[in-house]
Amino acid sequence: MAKIAIDARELTSSTGRYVERLLHYLQEIDKSNTYVVLLRPQDIDKWKATNPNFSSLACPYKEFTFSEQMGYRHFLKKLHVDLVHFAMVQQPLLYFGKHVTTMHDLTTTRFSNPAKNKVIYFFKQQVYKYVNWYVPRTSKAIITPTEFVKKDVAQFSKIKESKIVVTHEAADEIREAIEPIKSLQAKPFIFYVGRPQPHKNLGRLLEAFAILKKSNPDLLLVLAGRKDAVYDSFLKQAEKLGIDGSVVFTGYVTEGQLKWLYRGCKAYVFPSLSEGFGLPGLEAMVHHAPVVSSDATCLPEVYGDAAWYFNPLDVHDIARSISEVLKNTELRKDLIRRGVKQASKYSWKKMAEETLEVYEKALKK
């Protein structure tokens, strides 16, 4: 029986779904090993163990800080665990105990963030690149969500692919009751949900939508997600394109509202330039939304023949692809059918089982 620590500091972040589902199913399948789940102090009450072999512990070390590099390192050494699973690349670089690391993608190494100070962000990005190069060397194994990321990490970090294990993520049906958004009821709309970083490619989606409006005057574009300075820039772009009256920025939506948006949209559009897995598109498929997607990075691998693809760098191709789905009822029905089938191929439980296998192999090294 081994003692394993899982770094769950990102539980409430955008990657939190991964670690939350991992913990949920590990508690079901592993009755032998003991686990210590490391959470930020403010999140300590947001996760409760259901297996007596699992416990939680406050971990007050923020990512990419000096305290993480020194304080967190000593914190881990005092735990006397047999293995640590870092569920993200951020970790104390001088921790040499046995550990495995999940690397979700290399997007941050390649794209800037306009909401941040350019000079400071550039410096941080160089540090981040080094971390992504260094961590695969000290980890006993690397876990990635797709084959695309596996090959990308191997090439970037110059390590053998045999050290990297792919554990696909999955999408769950939202259990909350549908909660309609009254201002959108009975109106035709296409939909996107997510953060507005540059690699999400929302600027080109707005340009493509401006083209679509010429032949679809009643169509709305709904963009869901917390509003910030970057979203404000897209609002200004919509005004310049003359489509601001047809672009709806919802801000934060509840789970019930998100379910309604998936079910009610004419198409879920995912224009991203770079993804590690592309969970929103798969979640859209679970909720019977036809998916129109970028053909970049891992997305064709995850969505298979269940999405209608476009070149994300070509606004006319984006508009063409969306238009074809809007006009062709049979195509929409076929995409919905294929989407439900494709999404059913993925399982969080299987992901947890495969992760446990990674632990067992790492413990023997």
N, C-alpha and C positions, 0 to 999 in steps of 0.2 A: 504494500500500500504506500503510495507516494503522497507528498504534500505539495499541492500546486497552487500558485498564485496567479490570478487573472487580473490584469490591469484594465479596469473598467472605468477609468477616469472620463472616457468619452461617452458615457451612458446616455447623457441627455443632449448630445451633439448630433450632427447629421449622420455620423457613422454609428450612433448608439443602437440603432435597430439590430445591427449585426451582433454586437456583444450581448444585447438583451436576449435575443433569440438563442444565441450560443449557450448562455447561462441557463435559460429555461429548459432546453433539451438535455444539456449535460446533467442536470439534476434528475432527469428521468432515466437516463441510460447508465450513469456511473454511480454505483453504490459502494465502490471499493475505495477510491482515492478520496482524500480530504482536500477541500478548496478554501482559499481565502480570496474573497472578491474585494479588490481595492477600488474605492470610490472617493470622489471629491467630498469634502466634509458637508457641503450643501446638498449633496445627493444621497447621503447615507440613509435617509428614510424613504428613498424612491425605489429601492430594491429590497425585496424580502426573500429570504431563503425558504424553499419548500422541502429541501432535503437536509437532514441533520448533519450531513458531512460538509455542508457549505456554511460559511460564515462571512460577514462583511467587516471591513476595517477602513476607517477614514485615512485617506492618503492626501495630505495637504501640499502636494508639489505640482505646480502649474507646468504645463508643457513648454518646452523650449526656454527654460529659465536656468539660472545658475543653481537654484535650489533643487531642481530636478536632477541636474548632473551630479551634485554632491550629496545633498540631503536624502534624495530618493534612493541613491545607491546604498547609503548606510542603512536606510529604512529596510530595504530588501534583504541586506545581509543579516540583519537582526531577526528577520522572519524565519531564517533557516529552512527555506523551502527547497524542494528537490528540483522544481522547474517553475519558471515564470513564463506566462503567455502575455506578451505585449500585444494588445489588440489594435495597435497602431504603431507607426514607425518611431514616434516620439518616445524616448527612453534614455536612461543614463548610459552614456557610451562606455564608461569604464566599469560597468557591471559585467563581471565575467562568470557569474553563475550560469548554470544551464538555462537557456531560454529559447523560445520560438517567437517569431514576429509575424503578424499579419500586415501585409503591405497592400493597401486597397487599390492604389494606382500611383502614377508618377505625374499627375496633372499639375500639382503645385510647383514642380520643378520647371515647368514649361510655360506657364501663364502668369501674368502679373495680376495685381488687384488694384483697380483704379481708386478704390475707397481708402487705400493706404498711402502713406508718404512714400514717394517713389524711391528715394535714396535709402531709407530705412528698409523698405520692402526688398530692394535689390540685395542688400547685405544679408537679410534674413533668408532670402532665396538661395544664396550661395551656401549658407550654413545647411539649409534643408537638403540641397543637392548632395553635400558631403555626407549627411546623415543617411540618406538613401543609398549612397555608395558603400558606406561603412557597415551599417547594421547587418546586411546579408552575410558579411564575413564572420561576425561574432555569434550569430544565431545558429542554433543547431538545425533549424529548418525555417523556411519562409513559406507562409500561406498566402495565396492570392485567390481572388474570386473568379478569375477567368484564365483561360489559356493565353489570351492576348497579354494580360498583365504579367503572367509568368514569363513569357518570352521577352517582354519589355524590361522587366526587372533583371533578368539574366544578362541581357545585352548592356543595360545601363550600368549594372554593378560588376559586370565581368565575373559572374559565378556560373557554375554548371546548373543546367535546368533540373538535374536530378535532385538538387537540394530544395527545390520548390514544389509545393503540393497545391493543387487547385481544389478548393472546396466551394462549389457554387452556392450563392445565396438563394433566396426565394422570396415570394410575395404572398402575403396573407390577405384574405378578404376582410375588409373593415367590418367589425361587428356592431358598431354603433348604428342606430336607426338613421335612415336618410333624413337629412335636414335641408330642405330646398332653400336656395337663395332667391328671395322673392323678386328682386330686380332683374333676374335672368330667366324667370319662368316664361315658357312659351316663346323663347327667343333662340334662334340658331347660333351656336357658337362652337369654336374650336378652342382647345384648352392646353395650358402648360402649367405645371406646378414645380417649384424648385427655387433654389437660390439663384441670384442674378449675376454670378461671376462671369468674366469674359468668355471662358470656355463653354458656357451654356449657349452662347451664340444668339442671344435674344435680339440683338440689333438686326441681324439678317432676317430673323423671323418677322420682325416688324416691317422690313422692306418687302418681304414676300407677301405679307398680309395686305400691304398697300396695293400690290398687283392684283391679288385675289378680289379685293373690294370692287374692282371695276366690273367684274362679272357676277359678284355676289354682294350687292349693295346692303342687304339686311344682315350679313354675317358679322358676328362679334368675335374678337380675340380676347380670351380671358386668361390673365396671368395671375396665378395665386402664389403667395409667399409673403413673408414679412417685408414690409416696405423699408427701404433704406436709401442712402444717397445714390446708389447705383440705379435703383428703380426710378428715382427722380430723373436721372439722365435719360431713361427710356421714355418717360412721360414727355420730356422735351422733344425727343426724336419723333414720337408719335404726332406731336403738334406740328413739327416741320413737314412731316409726310402728309398731313391733312387727314389723319385717321384717328385723332385723339378721342373723338366722340364714339368710336367703335372699339376702342381698346379699354378693357375693364381691368384695373388693378385692384384685386380684392383685398390685399393684405393677408394677414393670417386667417386661415379657415379651420373650422373644427373638423374632426374626423367624419362626422355626419355630413357636413357640407362637402368635404372632399369626395365622399362616396357619391353624393348627388351629382357633382361635377363630372366625375368619371362616367356615371350612368347616362347623363344627359347630353354630353358633348357629341358633336358630329364626328369629331376625330380628336384623339390625343396626339399632340405634336411634340416631338422631342428632337430639337435641332442641334444637340450638343456636339462639340468638336472633340471631346475627350471624356471617356468614362472608364471606370473600373469594372462596373457591372451593369448599370443602367436600371436600377430598381424601379423608378417611377413608371417606365414604360411597361414593365412586367406587371406592376400593380394595376395599371390601366387595363391590361388584358384580363386580369382576374375579375375586374368589374365590368367586363363586356364593352370596353371602348375600343374602336378600331384604332390601331396605332400607326402613325405616319412618322418615320424615324430617319435620322441621320444614318449614313452608312459608315460612320467613322469608328475607329478603334474596335472595341469589343462588341458593339451593338448587334451586328449581324450574327455573331457567335451566340449571343444570349437570346435574341428574338427569332432566329431562324427564318422560316418562310411566313411567319405570323405578322410581319410588319411590311409596310409599303415604303420603300427607301428612297432617299434623295441625297444628292451631293450637298453637304452643309455649307460649302463655300460658294454655291451658286444660288442666288435668290430666286432666279427664274425656275430652277429645278425644284426648289422648295415649294414654290407656288404651284408648279405643274403637278407635283405629287399630291399635295393637299387637294387640289382641284379634282383630280381623278377620283379620289376617294369620296369627295362630296357629291360628285355627279353620278357615280355608279353604285346604285343600291345593292346590287349583287356582290360587288367587290367589298362593300362595307360589311355585309353579312358574312362573307367568306373570311375576312380578316378577324371578325369577332369570334367566329368558330375556331379558326386556327389559333387565335390568341389564348383562348381558354385552354386548348389542348397543350400549347407550348408552355404556359405557366404551370400546368400540372406536372411537368417534368422535373420541377425543382422542389426541394424539400429542405426546410430548416433542420429537421431531425437528422436527415442524411448528412447535412453539413456538420452537425455536432458529432455524429458518429465518426466521420472522416477526420475531424479535428482531434478527437480522442485517440485515434490511431497515430496521429502525428505526435501527440504527447508520449504515447507508449514507446514509440521508436526513439524519440529524443532522450527519454529517460535511460535507455540502454546504451546510448553513445558515450 
